[in-house]
Amino acid sequence: MQRIILFDGVCNFCNSSVQFIIKRDPKGHFKFASLQGEIGQQLLNQHGLNSKMDSFVLIEDDNIFFESTAALRVCRKLKGGWKLLAGLFIVPSPLRNSIYKIIAKNRYKWFGKKDSCMLPRPEWRNRFLD
């Protein structure tokens, strides 16, 4: 199964989240592409999504997941106790997503923003599609 995470490449919080995932995904379940990059834009277009999409997106084969659902599905594949966060699926998605949206709306204010997308470490380069 192919799993691709689309993330905001200029967001400091999003970049830290990608690094967090990579460190806890030694089996390499996930590949990454920035929403702003050419491949990220192609994937959005291919799945009929708005090119201005501003959310954490998980593509698993032909299934698309957004916001808290995407994040929790990623947690299920991480090593360690992070799998336990998948238990939050019992919380109704409108409630989960309302919390997600507060963080997403304030991410630049709270965590900052870069002028360009991050460059992955050489040992992580094969995990990035852009």
C-alpha positions in Angstrom: 0.0 0.0 0.0 1.3 3.4 -0.9 0.9 6.1 1.7 1.7 9.7 0.8 1.5 12.6 3.2 1.0 16.1 1.7 2.1 18.9 4.1 2.5 22.6 4.1 6.2 22.9 3.2 6.7 26.4 4.6 5.1 25.8 8.0 7.6 25.2 10.8 5.1 23.1 12.7 4.3 21.0 9.6 8.0 20.5 8.9 8.6 19.4 12.5 5.7 17.0 12.2 7.2 15.4 9.1 10.5 15.0 10.9 8.7 13.5 13.9 6.9 11.0 11.6 10.1 10.0 9.8 11.9 9.3 13.1 9.1 7.0 14.2 8.5 5.3 10.9 11.6 3.2 10.5 9.8 0.8 8.1 9.2 3.7 5.7 5.4 3.4 5.5 5.1 7.1 4.4 6.4 9.2 1.6 6.1 13.0 1.7 5.4 15.8 -0.7 4.8 19.5 0.0 1.5 21.0 -1.0 3.3 23.8 -2.7 5.6 21.5 -4.8 5.0 20.2 -8.3 4.3 16.6 -7.2 2.0 17.8 -4.4 0.0 19.9 -6.8 -0.2 17.0 -9.3 -1.5 14.7 -6.6 -4.1 17.2 -5.5 -5.2 17.6 -9.1 -5.2 13.9 -9.7 -7.6 13.4 -6.8 -9.8 16.3 -7.7 -8.8 18.5 -4.8 -8.3 22.3 -4.8 -4.8 23.3 -5.5 -5.1 25.8 -2.7 -5.7 23.0 -0.2 -4.3 24.0 3.2 -4.6 20.8 5.2 -2.6 17.8 6.3 -3.6 15.2 3.7 -3.0 11.5 3.7 -3.3 9.5 0.5 -3.6 5.7 1.0 -3.8 4.2 -2.4 -7.0 5.8 -3.8 -8.4 7.0 -0.4 -7.9 10.5 0.8 -8.0 11.6 4.4 -7.8 15.1 5.9 -7.3 16.8 9.2 -7.5 14.8 12.4 -8.5 11.6 10.6 -5.3 11.8 8.5 -3.2 12.5 11.6 -4.7 9.6 13.5 -4.3 7.2 10.6 -0.6 8.1 10.5 -0.3 7.5 14.3 -1.4 4.0 13.8 1.7 3.2 11.8 4.3 4.9 14.1 6.4 2.9 16.4 5.9 3.2 20.2 3.0 4.4 22.1 1.9 6.8 19.3 -0.4 4.0 18.1 -2.5 4.5 21.1 -3.6 7.9 19.8 -5.7 6.0 17.2 -8.1 5.4 20.2 -9.2 9.0 19.6 -11.2 7.8 16.6 -14.0 7.2 19.1 -14.2 11.0 19.4 -16.6 12.3 16.7 -14.7 13.8 13.8 -16.4 17.2 14.0 -15.0 17.6 17.6 -11.6 16.3 16.6 -11.5 18.5 13.5 -12.5 21.6 15.5 -9.4 21.2 17.6 -7.3 20.4 14.5 -8.6 23.6 12.8 -7.7 25.8 15.8 -4.1 24.6 15.6 -4.0 24.8 11.8 -5.4 28.3 11.8 -2.8 29.6 14.2 0.2 27.5 13.1 2.1 30.3 11.5 1.5 32.7 14.4 2.5 30.1 17.0 5.3 28.2 15.2 6.4 30.5 12.4 6.9 30.1 8.7 9.8 29.6 6.3 10.4 31.4 3.1 10.8 28.1 1.2 10.2 24.4 1.7 12.6 22.5 3.9 15.4 20.5 2.4 15.3 16.9 3.8 18.4 15.4 5.3 20.3 13.2 2.8 19.3 10.0 4.6 15.7 11.0 4.3 15.8 12.2 0.7 14.3 8.9 -0.7 11.2 9.5 1.4 10.3 12.8 -0.4 8.6 12.9 -3.7 9.3 16.5 -4.5 
